[in-house]
Amino acid sequence: MRGESGIALIVVLLIIAVLAALVFEFCHDARVKYRLAENTLHSYQALYCAEAGLAMAVATLEQNQSAPSDEQLAGILSGATPVSVGTGQCTISVVGEKGKINVNGLVTRDGKPVRRRIDQMLRLIDVLNSQRAGQNPISYSLVPAILDWIDPDNEVTILSYVQGANAGAEDAYYQNLEKPYHCKNGPLEVLGELMLVKGITREVFSGKAEAERTSSTMALGECLTIYGDGAVNINDASATLLQTLSEQMAPSLAESIVRHRPYRNIDELAQVPGMSREVLQAVRELATVQPGGEFYTVTARGVVGNCVRTVRLAIRKDLSRGPVTPLIRWEM
């Protein structure tokens, strides 16, 4: 009897062990599914927070002739001030596209290179490389490669006035890639197309990871646009972009221009400390203070729990009519 009792005890213990394992597995599986469901919920809530941020920015721009000068609104639309939305929050950044270089303006409608804008792009590369302090410098060859991407012909562009890497790339180059595709030979429809251009890597276009970047460092994609008439609005442009307006534009002068904004006309720049006649004349050729039909990119970042969703919207605001026109929306 003792032997049978011992066997029964062992069987009971084994059954209890199996049941405990099944219960543990069931609880673990339930916790995993709960976490997945919670993360899915938070992800949707974060997206709705971002969408609310877009709506807030669009409504603000519709009620103002241009980007608002109100200090509180300006702080919110600069991305510096988080806004509470339900159980989460969002940050909103509104950037005037006319404070950037229109990359499609590097060539005329019939594909002829525009020298003064090409020189501005070359100066932009110099400025960005100075911010990189010699680490992984951007090549001048990006400029002729961009020209070949947007001009209508299939002839490789060579910038004879640039030393070293000065040749672009046409269809033959792209067709020989591991995953071949055709050269666009037309204007950019979205700025992200630049990442298809020879030499433009994700790091060049978007910059380093946020944790590795400094406040004074900009990426190529932050300096370019596909909107506007090509004239850089000095009331919107960053100090980095202002330096591209003239070879004599020192970083200190660009920062001084930013500090003394806004300007009602170009002539007011003559009052900025350090401004020279040569720099002012160069600015006249490439810049403006007139917004006209403004273009903006609104970036809204929603956060709920550990979930982050970021949405961008390109819009046009016609100052004569008031309402804004959405151009393209995408999620990052």
N, C-alpha and C positions, 0 to 999 in steps of 0.2 A: 504493500500500500504506500509505503514511503516513496518507493521509486515512481509509482504512478503520480503521487502528489507532486514530486519534484518535476516530473515531465510537464504536468499541467501548469505548474508555476512558470516554468520556462516558456511554455506556449503563450500563457497570458502575458508575460513580460514582452515577448516578441510582438504580440498583437498590439500591446500598448505602444511599443517603440515604433511600429509601422504607422499606427494611427497618429502618434505625435509627429512623425515625419511628414505625413500627409497634411496635418493641420498646419505645421510650420510652412510647408510649401504653399498651401492655400493662402495663408496670411501674407507670405512674401509676395506671391503673385497679385494678391489684392492690393497690397501697398504700392507695387510697381504700377499697376493699372490706375490707381488713384493719383499717383504722381503724374503719370502721363496725361490723365484727364485734367488735372489741375494746371499743368503746363500748357496744355492746349487752350484751356479757358483763359489763362493769363496772356497767352500769345494773341488771342483774338481781342482781349481787352486792351492790350498794348497797341494793337493796330487801330482800334477805335479811338484811343487817346491821340495817336498820330493824326488820324483823320480829323479829329476835333481841332488839333493844332493848325492843320491846313485851312479849315473853315474859318478859324479865328483870324489867321493872317490875311486871307482873301477879303473878309469883311472889313478889316482894318484898312487895307489898301483901297477898297472901294469908297470908304468914307473920307479918305485923304487925297489931296491933289498929287502927292508923291509919298515916299516913305515918311512916316510920321516923325515930327520933331519933338513931340511930347516925350519927356525924359523916361517916364515909366513905360510907355508903349515901345519906345526905342530899345529899352533894356530887354523887354520881353521878346521883341522881334530880332534881337541880336543873338539869341540863344543863351544869354547869360542868366536869365531868370526862369527857373522851372515854374510851370503852371499846373496846379492841381486839377485833375479831371477824374471824377468818380473815385475809384480805388487806386488810381495810378497818377502819373504826372507826365507832362510832355515839355519838351523844349522846342522853340520855334526860331528858325533863322531865315531871314529874308535878305537876299543878296541881289543888288542891282546888276544885271548882266551888262549894262553899258559901261560899267567900271572895269570891263575886261577887254581882251583883244578878240575881235571876231575872226576866227581862223578861216572862215570862208572868204573873207575879204583880202586874203593874200594873193588872189588872182581876180582879174576882171571877169565879167560874165562870159566873155569869149576865151577865157583861159590864159590871158596875158599876165605875167607876174607884176605885182605892184611893189616896186622897189622899196619905198619908204616903209611899207608895212612889213616887208621881209626883214629889213634892217631892225625894225622894232622887235620882231620875233627873235632875231639873233641876240639883241640886247637882253631880252627876257632870259634866254639861256645863260648869258653871262651872269645876270643877277641871281638866278636860281643856283648856279654853280658856286657863286660866292657864299650863298647861304649853306651850301653843302660842305664848305670848308675843304674842298679837294676830294671828298669821298664820293666815288662813283659818279664822276662828272657826266652831265648830259652832252651828247654829241651834237655838233652843228648839223650833222647829216639828217637830223630829224626834220629840219626845215625843208630841204628839197624833197624829202620823202613825202611830207604833207602836201607840198605843191603837186607832186605827181599823183597823189591820191585824189585830189580835187580838180585838177585840170582835165580837159576832155581828150587830150592826145595820149599816145602810147610811147612818147619819147622820154627817155630818162633825163631829168633836169640836173644840170651841173651848175652850181653857183661859182662862177669863175673868180669872183671877188672874195671868196672864202678860202682860206688855206686849210689843208688837211682834208678831213672828211667833208666832202661837199657834193656828193652825188646822191640822187634819190633812188627810187625803185619803181618799176612799172610791172606789168602783168607777168613778164617772164620770171621775175623774182618770186612773186607770190605763188605762181603755179609750180615752182620747184620746192615748195615747203612740204614738210611731212604730211600736213593736212592742207592741201592747196585750196586757194580761193582766188577770185578775180580782184584786180585793182578796181576801186570804185569809179574813178574817172568822172567824178561829179561832186557837187557840194555835200558836206556832211548834213545828215538829217537829225542825228543825235550826236552829242559830243563824244559819247563813249565809243563811237566808231574809230576814234583815234587809236584805240588799243589794237586795231588791226593793222596799223601803219608800221612799216619796218622801223625797228629801234625803239618803239614806244612800249615799254613794259608796264606792268601794273604798278611797280614801284615808282617809275617815272611819272605816270599819269596820276596816281592817287597818293603818292608819298609813302613814307614809312608808316608802320603801325602807330596808332595814336599815342601809345605809351612811350614810343621812341622819338617822337617829334618834339621840336621846341616851338615856342610861339612865333619865332621869327622865320620859321621855315615854311615855305609854300610848295605845293606840288604843281606840276604843269597844268593839270586839269582844272585847278582852282583859278587859273589866270586866263583861261580861254572860254569863249562862248561861240554859239552859232547864231546869235540874235543881234539885232541892231544894225546901224549903218556903218559901223567900223570906227566911229569917233569915240574915244575913251572919255567918259564923263569924269572930270576931276573931282566932282563932289561925291562920287561913289568909289573911285579906284583906291586900291590899297597902296601903301607906300612902295611895295614891290612893283606894282604896275606903273606907278608914276615914274619910277626910275627908267622904264623902257622908253619914255618919251624923248629922251635926249641922252647922248653919251656923257654930257656934262652934268647930268642930274645926279648929285651925290645923295647917298642915303639920308644924310642929315637934312638936306633941302626937301626931299620927299616927305620926311616926317614933319617938317615945318609946314608944308602945304596942307597935310592932313589936319594938323592942330588948328589952322586958321580957317577951316571950312565953316560954313558954305560960302561959295563965290557966286555972285550974280553975273559976272562976265569974266572973260579971260584976262582983261586988263587989270583986274584986282590982284592978280598974281604978282604984279610988279611990286606990290607992297610987302610981299613975303620976304623976310630977312634972308639974304644970300642969293636972291634971284638975280640972274644976269640977263642981258638983252638976248644973248644967243640961246639960252635955255628957253626963254619966253617965246622966241620965234619958233623954236622946234615944237613947243607945246601947242602953239596955234595951228600947226599943220596936222596934228594927230588927235587933238583933244577938243572937248566942248564942255559947256556948263548947262546946255539946254537939254532937258530930258526928252522932249518930244513924246513919241509913243514909247513908254518905258517897258523894259523887259525885266522880270524878276524870276529868281529861282527860290522857291520856298521849301525848306527842309524841316520836317516835323519828326521828332523822335519820341515815341511813346514808350513808357516804362511801367510795367506792372510786375511786382515780385522780381524774379530773375530774368524775365522775358523783355526783350527790346525789339521794337519794330520801327523802321525808319522809312518814311515816304517822302518823295520829292515831287514838286509840281512846278513846271515852267509856265509862266503866265505873261500876258501882255496887257498893259493898262494904257488905254488911250485917254490922255488927259482932257481931250475935248468932249468925251462922252461919259467918263466916269467908271462904268463897269469894267471889270477885268475879264479877259478871255483866256481860259485854260488852253495851253498848247500841247503839253505832253505830261503824263504822270507816270511815275515808276517807283517801285519799291526796291530799296537797297538791301 
